[in-house]
Amino acid sequence: MASTEAKAAYALKYGYDEVFRPDTFDEDVRRATGGRGVDLVLDPLGGDTLRRGLGALAAFGRLVSFGNAGGEAPWQVGQTELYGRGHSVAGFSVLSLAQTAPPPRAP
């Protein structure tokens, strides 16, 4: 998802097949996938973006949350949102990962 036309144009210039805008995200995803939805959503923002990504998943799709750059309150998801369409959610903190990663090995 690109927040501006300039960002969308940049992504398309460098090889993206589709770029979705926030104001038409749901409709654009369904159009681009023939109504099916996507298999994978990678979400660094959280909040409303995460909820919209969950809604864009195809049956048995997966959402991976790896940040909360949007600064919204932590989200919760449960059986009601996941089981009906076989969705799964995974997540990790990029900050925690960076802080605990081993140092690079010397060449």
C-alpha positions in Angstrom: 0.0 0.0 0.0 1.4 3.4 -1.0 0.2 6.5 0.9 0.9 8.9 -2.1 0.7 8.8 -5.8 4.4 9.5 -6.0 5.2 6.5 -3.9 2.9 4.3 -6.0 4.6 5.5 -9.2 8.0 4.8 -7.7 7.0 1.2 -6.7 5.5 0.5 -10.2 8.7 1.9 -11.8 10.8 -0.5 -9.9 8.9 -3.7 -10.6 5.7 -3.9 -8.4 2.9 -5.5 -10.3 0.2 -3.7 -8.3 0.2 -0.8 -5.8 -2.8 -0.2 -3.6 -3.9 3.2 -2.2 -5.4 3.4 1.4 -8.7 5.0 0.2 -9.4 2.1 -2.2 -7.4 -0.7 -0.7 -10.2 -3.3 -0.1 -11.7 -2.8 -3.6 -8.3 -2.8 -5.3 -7.2 -6.1 -3.6 -10.4 -7.8 -4.6 -10.1 -6.5 -8.2 -6.5 -7.5 -8.5 -7.1 -11.0 -7.2 -10.4 -11.7 -8.9 -12.2 -11.5 -5.6 -10.0 -14.2 -4.0 -7.8 -12.1 -1.7 -4.1 -12.4 -1.0 -2.2 -15.3 0.5 0.2 -13.2 2.5 0.1 -9.8 4.2 3.4 -8.3 5.6 2.4 -5.5 8.0 4.9 -3.1 9.6 2.3 -0.5 10.6 -0.3 -2.2 12.8 -3.6 -0.6 13.8 -6.1 0.0 11.0 -3.6 -1.2 8.3 -3.3 -4.6 10.1 -7.1 -4.9 10.3 -7.5 -4.1 6.7 -4.8 -6.6 5.7 -6.5 -9.3 7.7 -9.7 -8.5 5.8 -7.8 -8.8 2.5 -6.6 -12.4 3.1 -7.8 -15.3 0.9 -8.9 -18.5 2.6 -6.0 -20.0 4.5 -4.0 -16.7 4.1 -1.4 -15.6 6.6 -0.7 -12.2 8.1 2.7 -11.4 9.5 3.0 -8.3 11.8 6.5 -7.1 12.4 6.0 -3.6 13.9 3.7 -0.9 15.0 5.1 2.1 13.1 1.6 3.6 13.0 1.8 4.0 16.8 -1.8 2.7 17.4 -2.8 0.7 20.5 -1.8 -3.0 20.3 -4.4 -5.1 18.5 -6.0 -8.4 19.4 -7.3 -11.1 17.1 -9.0 -14.4 18.0 -10.9 -17.4 16.9 -13.8 -15.4 15.5 -11.6 -13.6 13.0 -9.4 -16.5 12.1 -11.2 -19.8 12.1 -14.0 -19.1 9.6 -11.6 -18.7 6.7 -8.6 -20.6 8.1 -6.5 -17.5 8.5 -3.3 -17.4 10.6 -1.4 -14.6 12.2 2.3 -14.4 13.2 4.3 -11.6 14.5 7.6 -10.4 15.8 9.3 -7.1 16.8 11.9 -5.8 14.4 13.4 -3.8 17.3 13.8 -6.8 19.5 15.2 -8.8 16.6 17.8 -6.1 15.9 18.7 -5.9 19.6 19.2 -9.6 20.0 20.8 -10.5 16.7 24.3 -11.9 16.9 27.1 -9.7 15.6 28.2 -10.2 12.0 30.9 -12.8 11.6 34.3 -11.6 10.4 35.2 -12.5 6.8 
